[in-house]
């Protein structure tokens, strides 16, 4: 067993939210959108599962990388309150960007990075459904 504090520890907390979206490019014709995106051109929703992984040294006093209640508060305010039961296409962050799961994961990183710090936020894993997820480790 290594010496306490010898290396970073990675901790992951899971969150859920529901949101709707559709794949559509305004500059394309309806036919071109249907060819590219098929049934995804209609508004549909997902019950997303978001995993936020932080990393760092274990604080000797608390025994934690980060207070998980604080992580829950930050993610709740920055992500869950914004996206839960929302139409992602209506959010200004997706103006001109299709709110795919890939783009949503990067957007979540951009929302959390400044609040958690670039050295603490390690990974975003976003599950669209039980068969598909995206991982993003930042720029």
Backbone bond lengths (Angstrom), bond angles and torsions (degrees), N, CA, C in turn:
res aa  C-N    CA-C-N  psi(-1)  N-CA   C-N-CA  omega(-1)  CA-C   N-CA-C  phi
1 X - - - 1.452 - - 1.520 108.48 -
2 X 1.323 115.96 137.32 1.458 119.89 -177.69 1.521 110.77 -78.93
3 X 1.302 113.68 161.79 1.463 122.08 178.43 1.531 109.16 -63.37
4 X 1.332 118.78 135.27 1.462 119.73 175.96 1.521 110.42 -53.98
5 X 1.327 115.64 135.13 1.460 120.81 179.57 1.516 113.31 84.36
6 X 1.346 117.40 6.41 1.458 120.56 -176.65 1.529 112.76 -72.25
7 X 1.282 119.05 -22.63 1.460 121.22 -178.68 1.513 110.61 -159.84
8 X 1.321 116.08 171.10 1.464 118.29 -178.70 1.525 112.42 -69.09
9 X 1.306 114.36 152.75 1.458 122.62 173.37 1.525 106.52 -113.06
10 X 1.326 116.13 142.32 1.456 121.85 -179.79 1.529 107.95 -110.35
11 X 1.325 116.12 127.97 1.460 121.48 -179.53 1.522 108.31 -126.21
12 X 1.334 116.35 136.63 1.465 121.29 -176.92 1.519 109.69 -122.92
13 X 1.322 115.15 134.09 1.459 120.98 174.33 1.524 107.76 -119.71
14 X 1.325 116.39 141.08 1.458 122.79 -176.35 1.533 109.50 -105.86
15 X 1.331 115.04 141.06 1.465 123.37 178.79 1.521 108.04 -134.29
16 X 1.310 117.19 158.66 1.465 120.94 175.77 1.519 109.83 -131.56
17 X 1.314 115.05 148.55 1.458 121.79 172.44 1.522 108.03 -156.94
18 X 1.313 114.86 158.22 1.463 121.57 178.91 1.514 108.58 -116.22
19 X 1.326 115.80 136.26 1.460 119.75 179.77 1.523 109.23 -151.85
20 X 1.319 114.55 158.15 1.460 121.86 179.11 1.526 109.36 -112.05
21 X 1.314 114.80 155.90 1.459 120.80 174.64 1.523 108.97 -163.34
22 X 1.302 114.03 171.66 1.456 120.46 171.12 1.512 107.49 -148.52
23 X 1.312 115.62 153.44 1.454 120.92 178.45 1.528 107.25 -96.10
24 X 1.314 114.92 117.71 1.455 119.56 -176.03 1.513 109.45 -161.58
25 X 1.314 116.09 132.43 1.461 121.44 174.61 1.526 106.95 -110.38
26 X 1.319 115.61 119.43 1.477 120.59 -176.59 1.515 112.69 -61.05
27 X 1.337 116.38 -32.05 1.465 119.08 -177.18 1.535 112.73 -78.16
28 X 1.327 117.42 -7.28 1.457 121.65 177.55 1.520 110.68 -96.89
29 X 1.295 115.70 155.74 1.468 120.83 175.02 1.530 108.57 -72.76
30 X 1.342 117.40 160.47 1.469 119.55 174.97 1.530 112.42 -56.20
31 X 1.324 116.86 -37.51 1.464 120.27 -179.39 1.530 110.65 -65.86
32 X 1.325 116.37 -42.40 1.463 120.21 -179.96 1.531 110.76 -65.99
33 X 1.334 117.24 -39.55 1.456 120.96 176.35 1.524 110.78 -62.12
34 X 1.321 116.96 -44.90 1.467 120.02 -179.87 1.526 111.98 -64.21
35 X 1.331 116.19 -37.32 1.474 119.59 177.37 1.540 110.65 -63.82
36 X 1.300 116.41 -41.95 1.472 120.58 -176.05 1.527 112.60 -77.60
37 X 1.346 116.54 -38.81 1.463 119.99 -168.83 1.517 115.05 -117.81
38 X 1.318 118.51 -8.41 1.467 121.20 177.84 1.511 112.55 55.97
39 X 1.333 116.24 -132.22 1.463 122.23 -176.60 1.523 112.78 -67.00
40 X 1.328 117.34 -15.05 1.471 120.19 -178.65 1.526 112.90 -72.77
41 X 1.335 117.28 -2.39 1.463 119.45 176.90 1.526 112.05 -76.61
42 X 1.313 117.66 -15.43 1.468 120.13 176.15 1.525 109.16 -90.77
43 X 1.310 115.49 149.25 1.469 119.99 179.65 1.525 108.62 -64.52
44 X 1.323 115.09 130.09 1.465 121.53 178.85 1.529 107.51 -147.22
45 X 1.307 115.76 163.29 1.454 119.30 -175.78 1.508 113.65 -123.17
46 X 1.329 113.95 164.57 1.464 121.72 177.85 1.521 109.28 -137.45
47 X 1.300 115.45 150.55 1.461 122.17 168.53 1.526 105.56 -98.65
48 X 1.324 115.31 94.34 1.461 121.02 -175.56 1.525 110.96 -77.63
49 X 1.319 114.86 147.11 1.456 121.82 169.08 1.527 106.77 -118.02
50 X 1.309 115.09 122.75 1.461 122.39 -177.90 1.519 108.97 -109.46
51 X 1.317 116.34 126.38 1.455 121.57 173.39 1.523 107.78 -111.51
52 X 1.324 115.98 124.78 1.456 122.01 178.39 1.523 107.18 -112.14
53 X 1.323 115.93 119.90 1.459 121.03 179.76 1.519 109.04 -107.67
54 X 1.317 114.75 127.43 1.456 121.63 175.55 1.522 108.16 -112.25
55 X 1.316 115.23 159.74 1.456 119.24 179.20 1.520 109.71 -138.82
56 X 1.302 114.53 157.04 1.448 118.82 175.83 1.504 111.41 160.69
57 X 1.301 113.97 -177.49 1.459 120.61 177.10 1.521 108.82 -77.02
58 X 1.297 115.59 149.31 1.463 120.66 175.68 1.523 108.05 -78.82
59 X 1.311 115.87 124.68 1.464 120.98 177.37 1.530 108.93 -65.50
60 X 1.316 117.07 126.07 1.472 120.91 -176.63 1.528 112.14 -63.63
61 X 1.326 117.04 -31.53 1.469 119.45 -178.08 1.520 112.40 -77.73
62 X 1.355 117.16 -40.67 1.463 119.81 -174.87 1.524 112.90 -98.80
63 X 1.328 116.99 -22.06 1.457 120.40 -176.45 1.516 113.24 77.18
64 X 1.344 117.86 12.98 1.464 121.94 -176.40 1.527 110.82 -123.31
65 X 1.332 115.07 154.60 1.461 121.38 171.09 1.523 108.86 -72.49
66 X 1.322 115.12 -39.93 1.466 122.36 -179.83 1.516 107.09 -158.30
67 X 1.295 116.41 148.18 1.457 121.16 174.47 1.530 107.59 -64.00
68 X 1.331 117.07 114.77 1.464 120.58 -175.94 1.521 112.64 -66.47
69 X 1.311 117.88 -24.45 1.465 120.02 174.34 1.528 109.73 -66.77
70 X 1.328 116.86 -37.16 1.463 120.88 177.23 1.525 110.44 -68.05
71 X 1.331 117.54 -40.49 1.463 120.76 176.20 1.524 109.95 -60.97
72 X 1.314 116.75 -43.45 1.466 121.42 178.98 1.529 110.51 -61.17
73 X 1.317 117.37 -41.47 1.466 121.43 178.99 1.525 110.75 -64.18
74 X 1.334 117.16 -47.57 1.464 121.50 -177.93 1.526 111.04 -61.54
75 X 1.330 117.17 -48.59 1.465 120.56 -179.46 1.526 109.94 -66.13
76 X 1.320 116.82 -39.55 1.463 119.92 178.55 1.514 112.32 -59.56
77 X 1.329 116.19 -46.03 1.467 120.18 -178.00 1.524 112.69 -72.89
78 X 1.324 117.75 -40.64 1.461 121.03 -173.69 1.520 113.83 -84.56
79 X 1.336 116.98 -30.37 1.471 119.81 -172.02 1.525 112.05 -119.12
80 X 1.316 116.70 -58.41 1.464 120.16 -171.79 1.524 111.10 -62.97
81 X 1.323 117.56 -48.67 1.465 119.29 -179.80 1.522 111.88 -61.58
82 X 1.311 117.08 -32.41 1.463 120.52 -177.97 1.527 112.60 -76.95
83 X 1.342 116.94 -41.87 1.457 120.01 -169.98 1.527 115.22 -103.44
84 X 1.322 119.35 -20.56 1.460 119.71 -175.86 1.523 110.80 -64.51
85 X 1.305 116.72 126.78 1.467 125.03 -179.03 1.532 112.07 59.15
86 X 1.322 115.54 36.41 1.459 121.45 178.63 1.525 109.81 -113.02
87 X 1.324 114.92 158.67 1.460 121.31 168.77 1.523 105.34 -94.24
88 X 1.303 116.66 109.23 1.459 121.09 -174.46 1.523 112.61 -60.28
89 X 1.321 117.37 -30.17 1.455 120.31 178.69 1.526 112.32 -63.65
90 X 1.327 117.57 -22.56 1.460 121.78 179.99 1.521 113.15 -86.79
91 X 1.323 118.15 -8.92 1.463 121.54 -178.20 1.526 109.68 -80.23
92 X 1.318 116.77 134.16 1.469 122.04 -178.66 1.530 112.43 -58.07
93 X 1.329 118.05 -26.37 1.461 120.35 179.71 1.528 112.30 -66.13
94 X 1.339 116.64 -18.40 1.459 120.48 -179.85 1.533 112.04 -108.95
95 X 1.302 116.63 19.78 1.460 120.60 176.43 1.531 108.48 -64.52
96 X 1.310 116.13 114.24 1.452 120.76 -179.26 1.520 114.49 80.65
97 X 1.346 116.83 4.78 1.466 121.88 -179.21 1.525 108.06 -127.17
98 X 1.306 116.97 132.18 1.464 120.06 177.54 1.527 108.01 -74.20
99 X 1.333 118.24 127.15 1.470 120.46 -177.41 1.530 112.80 -78.87
100 X 1.331 114.57 62.51 1.462 120.21 173.63 1.527 108.10 -69.65
101 X 1.298 116.45 167.81 1.463 119.82 176.74 1.526 110.07 -62.55
102 X 1.325 117.26 -35.42 1.459 120.93 177.31 1.524 111.04 -61.56
103 X 1.340 116.38 -48.01 1.465 119.81 -179.52 1.525 111.71 -70.13
104 X 1.323 117.38 -33.07 1.459 120.41 177.22 1.528 110.44 -65.78
105 X 1.314 118.25 -41.10 1.465 121.23 178.13 1.526 110.89 -61.45
106 X 1.325 117.32 -43.51 1.469 120.02 178.71 1.522 111.35 -66.21
107 X 1.326 116.62 -37.34 1.466 120.59 178.75 1.526 110.39 -65.77
108 X 1.308 117.26 -41.62 1.466 120.76 177.79 1.525 110.09 -61.53
109 X 1.318 117.27 -42.05 1.469 120.43 175.94 1.532 109.68 -56.73
110 X 1.342 116.14 -47.31 1.462 120.33 -178.34 1.523 112.11 -62.33
111 X 1.325 117.68 -31.25 1.461 121.09 177.57 1.531 111.96 -75.42
112 X 1.328 116.22 -38.10 1.469 120.05 -175.26 1.523 114.03 -88.23
113 X 1.312 117.53 -31.10 1.462 121.16 -176.43 1.514 114.43 -51.14
114 X 1.340 118.29 -50.97 1.462 118.78 -179.57 1.532 113.50 -66.50
115 X 1.317 117.30 -26.78 1.467 120.77 -177.85 1.535 112.28 -83.18
116 X 1.328 116.28 -34.33 1.468 120.16 -177.94 1.527 112.55 -96.80
117 X 1.309 116.42 -21.93 1.459 120.95 -178.71 1.512 111.42 95.99
118 X 1.336 116.68 142.04 1.463 120.74 -176.87 1.526 113.42 -66.75
119 X 1.316 117.99 -23.40 1.461 119.92 178.76 1.523 112.28 -84.87
120 X 1.317 117.31 -17.26 1.467 120.60 -176.71 1.529 112.67 -96.57
121 X 1.336 117.54 -42.49 1.469 120.47 -179.42 1.525 108.43 -73.48
122 X 1.331 116.65 122.11 1.459 121.25 -176.09 1.528 112.47 -106.72
123 X 1.342 116.58 -46.56 1.459 119.06 -173.97 1.520 110.49 -152.57
124 X 1.322 114.49 145.43 1.457 123.30 167.88 1.525 105.76 -113.31
125 X 1.318 116.64 126.95 1.467 121.21 172.00 1.524 105.43 -121.67
126 X 1.318 115.87 121.53 1.457 121.06 -177.21 1.514 109.24 -120.53
127 X 1.341 115.25 117.17 1.458 122.57 177.86 1.525 108.63 -92.98
128 X 1.318 116.60 123.74 1.455 121.33 174.65 1.524 110.00 -82.24
129 X 1.309 115.46 -36.92 1.460 123.13 176.76 1.527 106.32 -157.89
130 X 1.315 118.98 179.66 1.472 119.61 -176.67 1.532 114.75 -64.82
131 X 1.334 117.87 -10.84 1.464 120.01 -175.89 1.522 113.91 -109.71
132 X 1.337 118.42 -4.89 1.459 120.13 -174.25 1.512 111.58 -144.72
133 X 1.324 115.81 127.06 1.461 119.93 173.32 1.530 109.88 -141.50
134 X 1.329 113.28 162.46 1.467 122.29 178.23 1.522 107.03 -124.38
135 X 1.324 115.57 138.81 1.462 120.77 174.04 1.516 108.38 -114.78
136 X 1.347 115.53 140.00 1.467 120.40 178.39 1.512 108.10 -137.70
137 X 1.331 114.62 129.76 1.462 121.46 -178.18 1.528 112.37 -109.70
138 X 1.304 116.51 18.84 1.458 120.22 177.57 1.506 113.08 88.42
139 X 1.316 114.00 169.61 1.471 118.86 -177.48 1.527 112.29 -68.71
